[in-house]
């Protein structure tokens, strides 16, 4: 009986030490970049400036990496549903980690219908924001040229340090 107890105790100790050794070898935390409030405001301002220059009226929604709305803006004259549309587009870009125009093509071709039953809104107009391979957020714009507006804003604010595809 004692031998069995010692063997059991020894086995448990070996398992515990092996888990401890594995845990020390693996990365248990990760640094996550976030878009600051100031960065989100700068993105909204840059997109609105681009839209004004190109004689468009847009609404803008900017999400952090977790899908939380950190900034929104509707230009004077934007439709009543424009912010909602921008937000839905941004959520889709964040979930699929690609421009919503790309997701739209996948849905239309029948290659991937998942966005249609996952409550996504894969309509062109949103881009994920990727820094050093890490998706830090997404920007949705409620206009026909929303992706151009978002790209112009991302380029202006991050000055070439951000990409718009995680693929």
N, C-alpha and C positions, 0 to 999 in steps of 0.2 A: 504494500500500500504506500509506504514512504517513498519507494523508488518511483512509483507512478507519479506521485505528487511532485518529486524533484524533477522528473522528466517534463511534466506539464509546466512547471515553473520555468525551467530552462527554455522550453519551447516558446513560451510567452515572452521571455526576455529577448530571445533571438528575433522574434517578430517585431517587437517594439524597437529594438536597436536598428533593424533593417529599415523600418519606416523612418526613423530619425535620420539615418544616413541618406535615404532617398530624398527626404524633405530638405536637407541641407544642400543637396545637389541641384534641386529644381528651383526655379524662380517662383516665389510665393506671392510677390506683389508686382505691380507694373505701374510705371508712370504714365499718366493719361493727360494729354494736352486738352485744354478746353478753350473755347472762344470766350474772351472776356466780354463784359457788357460794352466796354468801349470799342472793342473789335466788331461786335455785332452792330453797334450804332454806326460805325464807320462803313460797314458793308451796306447797310440800309441807305445811308446818305449817298454813297458812291453809285448805287443802283438807281436811286431816284434822280441823281444828276444825269446819269446816262439816259434814262427814260425821258427826262425833260429835253435834253439835247436832241433826242431822236423823235420828239413830238409824240410821246406815248404817255399814257396814264396807267400806272401799275400799283399793285399792292405787293408787299414783301413780307416774308416770314423767315426767320433765321432760328434754327434749332441747334442745341448743343449735341454732343455725341450720344447722349442718352435719350434724345427725342424731346427734350424740354424746350418750350418756346422761350427764347431769350430776347428777341426783338421782333417787332412787327411795325409796319408803317403802310398807310394807304395814302396815296396822293389825292389831292383834291379832285373830285369827280370820279373816283374809282367806284365801281359797282358795289352794291351792298354785300355781295357774297365774295368779294375779291380777296379779303384777308383769309377767309375760310379756304378758298381755292389755293392760295399761296401756301397755306399751312399743310393742306393735304398733299400737295406736290412735294413739299420739303420732306414730309414724312416718308413718302414713297422713295425719294432719292436716298434718304438715309437708310431705309430698310434694305434696298437692293444695291446700295453702294455704287450707283451709276446714275448718269443723267436720265431723267424721266423720259426723254425722247428715245433713248435706247430701250428702256423697259417697254415703252409704247410699241416699238417695232416688234419686240419679242411677242407681245400679246397679240398684235394684229396678224402676225405670221402664223400664230398658233404654236410657236416653238415653246412658249412658257405661258400658261394661262393662270398660274398661281396668283399673280397680282389681282386678277378679277374676283377671286373668291376670298382674298385675304383683306378685304376692305381697303385696298390701296387705290390710289388715284394716278395711274401711270400716264398722265397727260404731259406733254412737253412743257418745260418751264422751270425745272429745278435741277440743282447740281449738288452732289456731296462735296464737302470740303475736306481735302486730304493733305496732311502735313507729315512728311517723313514716313509715308506709308500708313499712317494712322488716320482713320476717319474722325475728325474733330467736330463735325456738324454737317448741316445742309442748309441750302438757301433756296427757297421757292419764290417764284415771281408769277403773278397772275396776268400774263399777257402772252400774245402769240410769239413774241420774241423774248420771253422770259429768260431762257438760258443764255442768250447773248448779254442781257442785262446783268444776270448773276455772274457770268464769266468776267465781264468788264469790272464789276465790283470786286470780285476775288483777286483779279490781277492788280487792280489799283491799291487795294488794302494790303495784300500779302506780298506784293511786288515780286511775283514769280516763285515764292517759296511754297505755294500751295498748289496742289493738283486737284482735278475734279473727277478723278476716277481711282477707285481702289483696286482695279483689276489689272 
